[in-house]
Amino acid sequence: MGSSFIDLGVNPYFIRRLAGRNITEATDIQKRVIPLLAAGESVFFCSATGTGKTFAYLLPLAGRLLASQTAPDTQEPADVEKPVTFSGGPWPRLVIAAPTFELCSQIKAEADFLLGAGNAALAIGSANISRQIESLKKERPAVIVGNPGRLLLLAKMGKLKFRGLDFLVMDEADRLVSDEMSGETAALCEIISRDTRGGNGAGFVACSATLAEKSREKLLALPLFARNADNGNVRGAVKFIETAEHEILRQRIEHWAVFSESRRKIITLRSLIAAVRPAKALIFSSRTDDAAKIAAALQYHKINSGGLYSGMDKKKRKGIIDSFRSGKIAVLVSSDLSARGLDIPGITHIIALDVPADKDSYIHRAGRTGRAGKRGIMISVGDEPEMRRLAALEKKLGIIVRPKELYGGKLCAPEV
């Protein structure tokens, strides 16, 4: 199969839109997913961060929306600068569930990019629900992006009905079926299953950077998917697709290890930043309450940095993310949880102040760099037990982790 979007049958209107961003060739995951979704099949897929997952499902599913229009001129709009105009009928046609405000906002922005303003709406828990209801009623959007909790509430209030739904997408699916969110996700799927029971049912997409076996089993047990499968619906025959994220880890990202005693990690971090002078570095700590302390310590020593942590004011959080994205700050400190859903291009270095116990967490961290064909560096800082854990991950992932040490203000290979 060719790698161009024309070869994949993507709507020419979208191809012209993508050309404006100099996007002309499909990624591996897009080549494998787009034809299946365009045909209406249900798909679970996982691919490393930065490999084009959002467009992998948006392009074919938005294409299905256009193809469903009765007027030929709406199926391929002539003016690439004008938004698509949808005729009346049941709405929404496409629902995308995601766990965080940032990810929902990013997905909605991409839907706006493809379809034009007014065709996609946000349904997130942090927004005023009365205004949200009024906006949905007025705009009748074809696409709704939201977190399961708010989508569920709107459905229970009778403000969202899914009779015309073509597809449900679950982005960061592993998080959506985690213990903290699985109840709301299952309840939402139950309502969608009920509303779409009279027709062919809704198609189902689940994607993430990683989909462990436990997460897959939870997804397969969700009411919407399970009922389609029990009824022999073609959309119950799910396709599982994985790309070789390990190849990305091996080919685009260098992996370094720096030993540090736990009590000296912040001092080691300061020395590391001074030695490598990162253009844009994301610092990970597994403890959600450590990010603010680490960022404060860096700022005290005049290092241009910010931190994301739990309970943070939404406006302040957005300001810090925007500053990091624009380059006003070069170093961002975050927990794994706070960083979920962040899509920030150009990250040159990842520095982990601990070593995760499982390979999926390592992939999620490392996958923030080495994106869009560029190279990146993943630096793990750990004590002796953590270095042993890193050695085990090195074998599981098939990567090469090179030891480094700080000497004379530089980061060097240790002398043998």
Number of C-alpha atoms within 10 A of each C-alpha: 7 10 14 16 22 14 13 19 15 20 20 17 19 20 20 17 16 16 11 10 8 9 13 15 17 21 18 17 22 23 19 18 25 22 18 15 23 18 11 18 20 25 23 22 23 24 24 25 25 19 23 17 22 17 21 23 25 20 23 25 24 23 23 22 17 23 15 14 16 11 12 11 11 16 21 18 18 12 10 18 12 11 16 22 16 19 12 9 10 14 21 23 22 25 23 24 28 24 24 22 21 18 21 23 19 16 24 22 17 16 24 18 15 24 27 17 16 16 21 24 26 24 27 23 17 10 12 10 15 8 10 18 15 12 14 19 12 9 13 20 21 24 24 26 26 25 25 28 20 20 25 23 17 17 16 14 11 9 14 19 18 22 20 18 22 21 24 23 23 26 24 22 27 23 20 26 23 14 8 10 16 18 14 19 25 21 18 23 18 17 18 23 22 15 17 18 15 9 10 13 26 29 24 24 23 24 24 21 25 22 22 12 9 11 17 16 12 16 26 16 13 19 20 27 25 14 19 21 16 9 12 10 15 15 20 23 14 17 14 14 14 18 16 12 19 15 14 21 25 15 14 18 23 20 21 18 21 21 18 22 12 14 9 10 18 18 12 19 20 14 17 21 17 14 16 12 12 17 13 21 25 27 24 25 20 18 14 17 15 19 24 19 14 22 22 17 16 22 13 10 9 9 17 15 22 25 24 25 21 15 9 13 11 11 8 11 19 15 13 19 21 14 17 22 18 12 13 14 19 20 27 25 27 28 22 18 17 20 21 17 20 15 16 17 15 19 25 20 27 26 25 26 24 20 24 19 13 13 17 16 16 18 20 18 22 27 25 26 30 26 22 14 12 12 18 22 22 26 22 27 25 22 19 12 10 19 20 13 16 24 15 15 21 15 11 12 17 13 18 16 19 13 17 19 17 16 12 8 11 14 18 13 13 11 6 3
